Amino acid sequence: YSYFCKHMNTTNIAIFISGKGSNALNLITYFKNSEQFKICLIFATKENPELERSCAINNIKFHFSLKNGIELEKDQIQLCLANSISWVVLAGYLKQISPSFIALFPNRIINIHPSLLPKFGGKGMYGINVHRAVLAAKESKSGITIHYVTEEFDKGEIIAQYNLDLDLEETLETLEKKIHELELRYFPIVLEETIYDSSTQKII
């Protein structure tokens, strides 16, 4: 699996997921023909046959684990090191990243959150829970936040935000669909720009 990840000139990316993996699939497609960025590893916390098939087709290591705590972290570290990973992307990943894992990838772990942080962030605020809270608060806008990961949920430095206006008759389903469209449109572009900018700064 990992021979693609040994090229010196590529930046190797791992994606951690806990859900359906639609953002991961979108990123695989986006970076498929990139000579500079290579998705080498998908780490999932539940089985995902569809995504596993896509990984096999695209020569990407797929690993799923039901472990927790230190055992989960050991697997993640071992796989990231084995695949020469430089950046870790959280795309609907629900477990907290440990301080020791963050220390291995300082300012190189990026998350996408389905609200305009700092609103509606923190423990338990993911997926439909976020949209429910946004509607209950009668917000006029929502959106997505792409940010660096720190030891506190959703508190890392914000890289980019994109917002949309909420309709008066907005429902959980319509809001979820709109937010997901923002994620698919902007997450790959922001990742590419952020990682590229970081690598060029190092060269300078």
C-alpha positions in Angstrom: 0.0 0.0 0.0 2.5 2.6 1.1 5.0 2.7 -1.8 3.3 5.8 -3.1 3.9 7.4 0.3 7.7 7.2 0.0 8.1 9.8 -2.7 10.3 12.6 -1.3 8.5 15.4 -3.1 5.0 14.7 -1.9 3.2 15.8 1.2 1.6 12.8 2.7 -1.9 13.2 4.3 -3.9 11.0 6.7 -7.6 11.5 7.1 -9.4 10.4 10.3 -13.1 9.8 10.2 -16.0 8.5 12.4 -18.9 8.9 10.0 -20.0 8.1 6.5 -16.8 9.4 5.0 -18.3 11.7 2.3 -15.7 14.4 3.0 -12.9 11.9 2.8 -14.2 10.6 -0.5 -14.4 14.1 -1.8 -10.8 14.8 -0.7 -9.6 11.5 -2.3 -11.1 12.7 -5.6 -9.8 16.2 -5.3 -6.2 15.1 -4.6 -6.2 12.1 -6.9 -4.0 13.5 -9.6 -1.9 15.9 -7.4 1.8 15.4 -7.7 2.4 17.5 -4.5 -0.2 16.1 -2.1 -0.9 12.4 -1.5 -3.7 10.9 0.7 -1.9 7.8 2.1 -4.1 6.7 4.9 -7.8 6.7 6.0 -8.3 5.9 9.6 -11.9 5.1 10.6 -13.5 4.3 13.9 -16.2 2.1 12.3 -16.5 -0.2 9.3 -17.0 1.6 6.0 -17.1 -0.9 3.0 -17.7 1.9 0.4 -14.8 4.0 1.5 -12.6 0.9 1.9 -13.3 0.0 -1.8 -12.4 3.6 -2.9 -9.2 3.4 -0.9 -8.3 0.0 -2.6 -8.9 1.5 -6.0 -6.8 4.5 -5.3 -3.9 2.7 -3.5 -4.7 4.3 -0.1 -4.2 2.4 3.2 -7.6 2.0 4.9 -7.6 1.0 8.6 -10.6 0.8 10.9 -10.3 0.3 14.7 -12.7 -0.2 17.5 -10.0 0.6 20.1 -10.1 3.5 22.5 -7.7 5.6 24.5 -4.0 4.8 24.5 -4.5 1.7 22.3 -6.2 3.7 19.6 -3.5 6.3 19.8 -0.8 3.7 19.4 -2.4 2.4 16.2 -2.7 5.9 14.8 0.9 6.8 15.6 2.3 3.6 14.2 0.3 3.9 11.0 1.2 7.6 10.5 4.9 6.9 11.0 4.8 3.8 8.7 3.1 5.9 5.9 5.4 9.0 6.4 2.4 11.2 7.2 3.1 14.9 7.4 -0.5 16.2 8.0 -3.6 14.8 9.6 -7.1 15.9 8.6 -10.1 15.3 10.7 -13.2 14.9 8.6 -16.1 14.0 10.9 -13.8 12.4 13.5 -15.5 12.3 16.9 -12.8 11.2 19.3 -10.6 13.7 21.1 -7.0 13.8 19.8 -4.5 13.2 22.7 -1.8 15.8 23.7 0.9 13.3 22.8 -0.5 12.8 19.2 -0.8 16.6 18.8 2.8 17.0 19.9 3.8 14.7 17.0 2.0 17.0 14.5 2.2 20.5 15.8 0.0 22.9 13.7 -0.4 20.0 11.3 -3.8 18.6 12.3 -6.8 20.3 10.7 -10.5 19.8 11.5 -13.7 20.9 9.9 -16.6 21.9 12.1 -20.2 22.5 10.9 -20.8 25.8 12.6 -19.2 29.3 12.8 -16.9 28.8 15.8 -16.6 29.8 18.5 -20.4 29.4 18.5 -21.7 25.8 18.8 -18.4 24.1 19.5 -17.1 21.9 22.2 -17.7 18.4 23.5 -20.8 16.7 22.1 -21.2 19.4 19.4 -21.0 17.5 16.1 -23.2 16.7 13.2 -26.9 17.0 13.7 -26.4 18.2 17.3 -24.8 21.4 16.0 -27.6 22.1 13.5 -30.2 21.5 16.2 -28.5 24.0 18.5 -28.2 26.6 15.7 -31.9 26.3 14.9 -32.9 26.4 18.5 -30.9 29.6 19.0 -32.7 31.2 16.1 -29.5 32.2 14.4 -29.6 34.1 11.1 -26.4 32.5 9.8 -24.5 29.3 10.1 -21.6 27.8 8.2 -18.3 25.9 8.4 -15.1 26.5 10.3 -11.8 25.0 9.2 -9.3 25.2 12.1 -6.1 23.8 13.6 -6.6 21.1 16.3 -5.5 21.7 19.9 -6.1 19.8 23.1 -9.4 21.5 23.6 -12.4 20.7 21.4 -12.9 23.3 18.6 -10.6 25.9 20.2 -7.7 25.9 17.8 -6.8 28.8 15.5 -9.3 29.4 12.8 -8.0 29.0 9.2 -11.1 29.8 7.3 -14.9 30.3 7.7 -17.7 30.2 5.1 -21.2 31.2 6.1 -24.7 31.1 4.7 -28.0 32.8 5.6 -30.7 30.7 7.2 -34.2 30.7 5.9 -37.2 31.3 8.2 -38.5 27.8 7.4 -35.1 26.1 7.8 -35.2 22.5 9.0 -32.5 20.2 10.3 -32.5 18.4 6.9 -32.2 21.5 4.8 -29.5 23.0 7.0 -27.5 19.8 7.1 -27.6 19.6 3.3 -26.5 23.3 2.9 -23.6 22.9 5.4 -22.5 19.7 3.7 -22.4 21.5 0.3 -20.1 24.1 1.9 -17.8 21.4 3.2 -17.5 19.7 -0.1 -16.9 22.9 -1.9 -14.3 24.6 0.3 -12.6 22.0 2.5 -10.3 20.6 -0.3 -9.3 24.1 -1.5 -8.5 25.4 2.0 -6.5 22.3 2.9 -4.5 22.6 -0.3 -3.7 26.3 0.3 -2.9 25.8 4.0 -0.5 22.9 3.4 1.1 24.5 0.4 1.6 27.8 2.3 3.2 26.0 5.2 5.6 24.1 3.0 6.7 27.2 1.1 7.3 29.1 4.3 9.7 26.4 5.4 11.6 26.6 2.2 12.0 30.4 2.6 
